[in-house]
Amino acid sequence: QVQVVESGGGLVQPGGSLRLSCAASGFTLDDYAIGWFRQAPGKEREGVSSINGDDGTAYYTNAVKDRFIISRDNAKNTVYLQMNSLKPEETGVYYCAARYGPTAYMLLKLPAPSDYWGQGTQVTVSS
């Protein structure tokens, strides 16, 4: 059974850092792309970053470039999102999703209900 589980959320001050984890089970990370998404209260879900499992090609939305870093540890079947210089408007629930193949670009641009989604982890950026 394909499953992804997010962890690492919490409360952080503006300008602080958090590292989120997306643990995959039921499939081999090498064969899938993983994307990170977030949804702020009262707003639509938006793509943040994604990575291909085979070669590590990564993509970012413009809002997080140079502040967030996505990485993968295929041995641990886990993808990480290092978030630096966090802003209050980045408060929300962060989700990861998996899609078969080297599909990170399209996963980020056009996520689908048929992708494998986790339950999310809350990130709150506040002083």
Secondary structure, DSSP 4 states (H G I P E B T S, - for coil): --EEEEE--EEE-TT--EEEEEEEESS-GGGEEEEEEEE-TTS--EEEEEEETTT--EEE-GGGTTTEEEEEETTTTEEEEEE-S--GGG-EEEEEEEEESS-HHHHHHS--TTSEE---EEEEE--
